[in-house]
Amino acid sequence: MFIFVDMKINTSLVLSTYNWPEALELVLKSIAKQTTLPDEVVIADDGSKEETKNLIDSIKTTFPIPIKHIWHEDNGNRKAIIMNKAIAQASSEYIISIDGDVILHPNFVADHLMMVEKNVYLYGSRVNIQEKALHDLFATKNIKFNLFSKGIKKRGRTIHLPFLAKNQKKHTNYSSKMRGCNFSFWKDDFVKVNGYNEEFSGWGREDSELVLRMHNAGIEAKRLKFAGIVYHIYHHEQSKSFLDRNDKIQQQTIHQKLTFAEKGINQYLTPLDS
């Protein structure tokens, strides 16, 4: 049995994006419809073109909470770097991390905050929106899904039962079910392990290596099941040409029980943040 945090928690929703404004628009639309709004949205933009900036600028004018757009030049997949830059500029004590291709259940933020616990990170799964559904999805700009919606897979993950979600137990080991597109943590815990390891480039392992260091540092995990639901928009897989290299970095973290990334978020923090 754990003690829920019952105070008001300042929360930044941080999302990573790259050159897919059509998906980003739906993500932001689903954020605006949350039953509990975060205090801000921080967009970690890994070098998108002008269309993404134009979309964000137009949405900002009527969005119910502040949006920060953190951008750097496109130089390949540098998610670890742009996420560190974005989280460094997040003004809140608690971070909810998603990708720019997931549509949020209306209670997504509320579910994460319901489960918040000190020295614990949370991770959830995702429902898959299939490729055949994309035309209608973008034509209608639909953000409402349920167990019976057409064009989705992993339907069991659409079931929202918060009273069962609260029964999930903490654990001290990394779970292969962890996904960076549905992940939350205390900013202090992220800074403690120096955030994402910027040795990573290309696709793969940056999220899992981060939480492995968290576990090595004594931070525990809890799965969001029957809560924290996201709908992942289908896209073609990214190149895995860097995966072998990234695997070696992760294996080093495992074998040496590393708790701190040599090159991480501390480069972007002010003395008051660190």
TARA-V281732 format. One record per residue. RES is the residue in one letter. SS is DSSP state (helix for helix, strand for strand, loop for the rest). OMEGA is omega in whole degrees, 0 to 359 (NA if undefined). Layout:
# TARA-V281732
res,ss,omega
RES,SS,OMEGA
RES,SS,OMEGA
This chain:
# TARA-V281732
res,ss,omega
M,loop,180
F,loop,181
I,loop,177
F,loop,174
V,loop,188
D,loop,179
M,loop,175
K,loop,181
I,loop,174
N,loop,190
T,strand,172
S,strand,174
L,strand,184
V,strand,180
L,strand,178
S,strand,181
T,strand,175
Y,loop,169
N,loop,173
W,loop,184
P,helix,179
E,helix,177
A,helix,181
L,helix,179
E,helix,179
L,helix,177
V,helix,181
L,helix,176
K,helix,179
S,helix,176
I,helix,181
A,helix,182
K,loop,180
Q,loop,176
T,loop,172
T,loop,182
L,loop,169
P,loop,179
D,loop,178
E,strand,170
V,strand,177
V,strand,182
I,strand,178
A,strand,189
D,strand,187
D,loop,174
G,loop,181
S,loop,179
K,loop,188
E,helix,182
E,helix,180
T,helix,178
K,helix,180
N,helix,178
L,helix,182
I,helix,180
D,helix,180
S,helix,181
I,helix,181
K,helix,189
T,loop,181
T,loop,184
F,loop,187
P,loop,180
I,loop,180
P,strand,174
I,strand,172
K,strand,180
H,strand,180
I,strand,188
W,strand,165
H,loop,185
E,loop,178
D,loop,177
N,loop,184
G,loop,181
N,loop,179
R,loop,183
K,helix,183
A,helix,182
I,helix,184
I,helix,176
M,helix,176
N,helix,180
K,helix,182
A,helix,182
I,helix,175
A,helix,182
Q,helix,176
A,loop,186
S,loop,188
S,loop,180
E,loop,182
Y,strand,184
I,strand,169
I,strand,186
S,strand,177
I,strand,173
D,strand,181
G,loop,178
D,loop,177
V,strand,176
I,strand,188
L,strand,166
H,loop,182
P,loop,181
N,loop,185
F,helix,181
V,helix,179
A,helix,180
D,helix,178
H,helix,182
L,helix,176
M,helix,187
M,loop,184
V,loop,176
E,loop,179
K,loop,176
N,loop,181
V,strand,168
Y,strand,181
L,strand,176
Y,strand,180
G,strand,181
S,loop,181
R,loop,170
V,strand,183
N,strand,170
I,strand,188
Q,loop,182
E,helix,183
K,helix,182
A,helix,189
L,helix,181
H,helix,180
D,helix,181
L,helix,183
F,helix,178
A,helix,183
T,helix,184
K,loop,182
N,loop,174
I,loop,182
K,loop,181
F,loop,176
N,loop,184
L,loop,187
F,loop,181
S,loop,177
K,loop,170
G,loop,178
I,strand,174
K,strand,184
K,loop,186
R,helix,180
G,helix,181
R,helix,176
T,helix,187
I,loop,184
H,loop,181
L,loop,185
P,helix,181
F,helix,174
L,helix,179
A,helix,182
K,loop,181
N,loop,180
Q,loop,183
K,loop,173
K,loop,173
H,strand,187
T,loop,184
N,loop,177
Y,loop,176
S,loop,177
S,loop,178
K,loop,180
M,loop,178
R,loop,180
G,loop,179
C,loop,183
N,strand,199
F,strand,177
S,strand,187
F,strand,172
W,strand,179
K,helix,179
D,helix,178
D,helix,178
F,helix,179
V,helix,180
K,helix,180
V,loop,179
N,loop,171
G,loop,180
Y,loop,177
N,loop,185
E,loop,169
E,loop,181
F,loop,170
S,loop,185
G,loop,186
W,loop,164
G,loop,166
R,loop,182
E,helix,179
D,helix,182
S,helix,179
E,helix,176
L,helix,184
V,helix,173
L,helix,175
R,helix,176
M,helix,178
H,helix,178
N,helix,180
A,loop,176
G,loop,177
I,loop,184
E,strand,184
A,strand,173
K,strand,180
R,strand,171
L,strand,177
K,loop,187
F,loop,178
A,loop,179
G,loop,188
I,loop,172
V,strand,179
Y,strand,185
H,strand,181
I,strand,182
Y,loop,168
H,loop,178
H,loop,180
E,loop,175
Q,loop,176
S,loop,178
K,loop,184
S,loop,179
F,loop,190
L,helix,180
D,helix,178
R,helix,180
N,helix,175
D,helix,181
K,helix,176
I,helix,180
Q,helix,179
Q,helix,176
Q,helix,177
T,helix,180
I,helix,187
H,helix,181
Q,helix,180
K,loop,184
L,loop,178
T,loop,189
F,loop,177
A,loop,182
E,loop,179
K,loop,187
G,loop,188
I,helix,185
N,helix,177
Q,helix,189
Y,helix,183
L,loop,171
T,loop,179
P,loop,180
L,loop,181
D,loop,189
S,loop,NA
